[in-house]
């Protein structure tokens, strides 16, 4: 049996992993009739313990995912390409540490494909946040990610179908989580394109006139379009990003689902989800580096590099990587069909709370009412999804 060790930087995750190493084993060989009730009680207790750890891991993942763009919210990032690369470099660095702690499990390059899909979707993250705000942007891409991720695991698009004790509750829970995202779309957000006074990039076009630096350096295509068009493009990009995010976990699920097929190249692969985090993060870093190199070439080797985005970008990447360890750990305790709706809807709600309470993106009585209604719907959906496991 695979022996779990602790992922990096989160005491909570470490505790869960240590407990998982010492969880009671089923089928101990005590076959006397008088011990059947004890075995049943132990089985139920183990299931409840796994449920509790899985839900807790989901909550931490939702908090980290929903907060990971907060450090950069008020920082000028220009077109976002430099921030994207710093962000992904931080993710890969954390996964390197996690790989060492996990004693370097077998590396499957196929899992890098999921990271490449995620990095492709994440290119639009900064333009989305600028166009429609942190709250609405995260809600929309979280909803489309939920739909793709939940459906692919529930109906076995990439391998075996994941069965659950109460499928109707799971359908209702996932449906309510998705409905909450649709309700959030009707919330109007108030977004400031350039929240920071520092809009001059570190690397400038030396042929430009110095007096035009402050005005032209921060301009990119999002600045030149009207509010309605910007909102439409932002929503469209958020949906596309969410679809790519939802498919980014498919390679890992495919590897796990084919680990017992003797004629598969993945025969004997680990069924422990966090063993694949480093491979996925490596795909993220490689893809983001390729995209940044293409961007530098398109900019004639004059990329817009914003120095103030470096530390926030590193912190954002750290939070995302830790959230991914929590999510993959939750998949181990529950299943992807349970954790996808909870995490996707959960981090959308967390991001919406940040945008509403801290950044004041949502104003007005009607907007607040719609936001409250969507929040109640998403919480109900998460509860039903959890109950479907019992």
CORZINOR-V810912 format. One record per helix or strand of 3 or more residues. SS is the DSSP state (~ for helix, > for strand). FROM is the first residue (numbers start at 1). TO is the last residue. If there is no record, write none. Layout:
# CORZINOR-V810912
SS&FROM&TO / SS&FROM&TO
This chain:
# CORZINOR-V810912
~&11&21 / ~&33&67 / ~&70&72 / ~&81&101 / ~&109&122 / ~&125&154 / ~&167&184 / ~&210&216 / ~&221&224 / ~&227&247 / ~&250&257 / ~&273&298 / ~&309&333 / ~&336&358 / ~&365&387
